[in-house]
Amino acid sequence: MRLKRSLRVQNRNTAERGFTLLEVITVLIIASLLSVVLMQGLSLVLNLRTTLGDFLSGLDQRILMRSRVTEPLRGIIPDFDDGQNVLKGTRQQISGLTLNPLFAQPGRATPFSLAITPAERGNDVSIYYREGDANPVLIATVQGEQPRFRFMNQGGLWADEWPNPNEPMDIGALGQTRKIAQVPKVILIELNNPSEPDIAVSLLIKAERTPRDLPF
């Protein structure tokens, strides 16, 4: 009886004593390792979130800038044969009529122009937009070396000037000379930058000069 009572007292003392020092140290080490792993994972998630957010923000800005440039070009329409806004283009500038103005009422034929202005230093390229007689407005800044406008005719040939003075007149089946289309098939802003894609706009309208008896 005394032996059993002694064993019960010893077991009670052991239970009241709690964990040993080795057990406590082991638990602390495991907890520390888990904390380190969790903190590294959280840091990785936050860094990824920041990087992805910056990338998406930059992508949105690029898309927005390009849309400002392409929107007036997509709305290009021909003027009358003797109109003041017949489409003209050079390496650095294009002007004509558009149904997609940036500031005026959409759907209304509006005179516009786009001009490429390379920076004096670096590869920054400024694109200015002008509507009617208003002052030019900076609408985009891109990266490129010696950027230029290029124009594709209905036959798929490229030129640095529009209308192309070297383009031969078409001769019809009856020997009659056909009018050269006033509007090109494609307008390209060639940036000459491997990391920056060129800006190309396809003009899907029937590119014939507008007769005088059809008002805008």
Buried (B, 14 or more C-beta within 10 A) or exposed (E): EEEEEEEEEEEEEEEEEEEEEEEEEEEEEEEEEEEEEEEEEEEEEEEEEEEEEEEEEEEEEBEEBBEBBBBBBBBBBBBBEEBEBBBBBBBEBBBBBBBBBBEBEEEEBBBBBBBBBBEEEEBEBBBBBBBEEEEBEEBBEBBBEEBBBBBBBEEEEEBEBBBBEEBEEEEEEEEEEEEBBBBBBBBBBBBBBEEBEBBBBEBEEEBEBBEEEEEE
